[in-house]
Amino acid sequence: MTRYAAYHAWWLDVLAEAGIGPMSAQLNQLKEIDSGLWAVGKQAKRLAAKQHDAPDTQEAYVMPAISTDSEQFKHRAVELRGRGQTQLNAIVMAANELGIELKPSYLKYPGSHFDRWRKQGLG
């Protein structure tokens, strides 16, 4: 219970830092934070494994400011699609421009993401 209480306090701090009220958070906001935490964890695991293999080397890492859940990424992909790019190319180009590492589902099922974004009012 003590660990959960500490985690809950940390989570509330994360939400406050993002300017999100814990009782008024929208699902897409929580997903964006979760995606960012996932990216940090993935990178930390990679760096820890690399450090274990070569303890004398350190790699600087700058966490991307945005993710595939960000409005900036979605709007850019929709804009590129509107300029004649295929759904897949639009997603890949937007991700490359914004320095985002795509999850496999974005490459495998680009249409499902555009469909979701249309339902969110983006396209």
C-alpha positions in Angstrom: 0.0 0.0 0.0 2.9 2.3 0.8 4.3 1.8 -2.7 0.9 2.5 -4.3 0.5 5.7 -2.3 3.9 6.9 -3.4 3.1 6.0 -7.1 -0.3 7.8 -6.8 1.4 10.9 -5.5 3.9 10.8 -8.3 1.1 10.3 -10.9 -0.7 13.3 -9.5 2.5 15.4 -9.8 2.9 14.2 -13.5 -0.7 15.3 -14.2 -0.2 18.7 -12.5 3.0 19.3 -14.4 1.1 18.6 -17.6 -1.7 21.0 -16.5 -4.3 18.3 -16.3 -6.7 17.9 -13.5 -7.0 14.4 -12.2 -10.8 14.4 -12.3 -11.1 16.2 -15.6 -8.4 14.4 -17.7 -9.5 13.3 -21.1 -8.6 9.8 -22.4 -6.4 11.1 -25.2 -4.5 13.2 -22.7 -3.8 10.2 -20.5 -2.9 8.1 -23.5 -0.4 10.8 -24.6 1.3 10.8 -21.1 1.2 7.0 -21.1 2.9 6.9 -24.5 5.6 9.3 -23.3 6.2 7.2 -20.2 6.4 4.0 -22.4 9.0 5.7 -24.6 11.1 6.7 -21.6 10.9 3.2 -20.2 11.8 1.6 -23.5 14.8 4.0 -23.9 15.9 3.4 -20.3 15.8 -0.3 -20.8 17.9 0.0 -24.0 20.4 2.3 -22.3 20.7 0.0 -19.3 21.4 -3.0 -21.6 23.9 -1.0 -23.5 25.6 0.2 -20.3 25.7 -3.3 -19.0 27.6 -4.4 -22.2 30.0 -1.4 -22.2 30.0 0.3 -18.8 32.6 2.9 -19.8 30.3 4.5 -22.5 27.4 6.7 -21.9 24.9 7.9 -24.5 23.1 11.2 -24.3 19.4 10.9 -25.0 16.9 13.6 -25.6 13.3 12.4 -25.2 11.1 13.4 -28.1 8.7 16.2 -27.1 5.9 14.6 -29.0 4.5 11.2 -29.8 2.0 9.5 -32.1 -0.7 10.5 -29.7 0.1 14.2 -30.1 -2.2 16.5 -32.0 0.8 17.8 -33.9 1.6 14.4 -35.4 -2.0 13.6 -36.2 -2.6 17.0 -37.9 0.6 16.7 -39.9 -0.3 13.2 -41.1 -3.8 14.3 -42.1 -2.3 17.3 -43.9 0.1 15.1 -45.9 -2.7 12.8 -46.8 -4.7 15.7 -48.0 -1.8 16.7 -50.3 -2.0 13.3 -52.0 0.2 11.0 -50.0 -1.0 7.5 -49.2 -2.0 6.9 -45.6 1.1 4.9 -45.0 3.4 7.5 -46.5 1.7 10.4 -44.7 2.2 8.6 -41.3 5.8 7.8 -42.1 6.6 11.3 -43.4 5.0 12.9 -40.4 6.8 10.7 -37.9 10.2 11.3 -39.7 9.6 15.1 -39.7 8.8 15.1 -35.9 11.4 12.5 -34.8 8.8 9.9 -33.7 9.6 6.2 -33.6 6.5 4.5 -34.9 4.9 1.5 -33.3 4.4 -1.4 -35.8 0.6 -0.9 -35.9 1.1 2.5 -37.6 3.0 0.7 -40.5 0.7 -2.3 -40.6 -2.7 -0.7 -40.3 -2.4 3.0 -41.3 -6.1 3.1 -42.3 -7.3 2.3 -38.8 -5.4 5.3 -37.4 -6.9 7.7 -40.0 -10.3 6.2 -39.3 -9.9 6.9 -35.6 -8.6 10.4 -36.3 -11.6 11.1 -38.5 -13.9 10.1 -35.7 -12.0 12.5 -33.4 -12.8 15.2 -35.9 -9.3 15.6 -37.4 -9.9 14.7 -41.0 
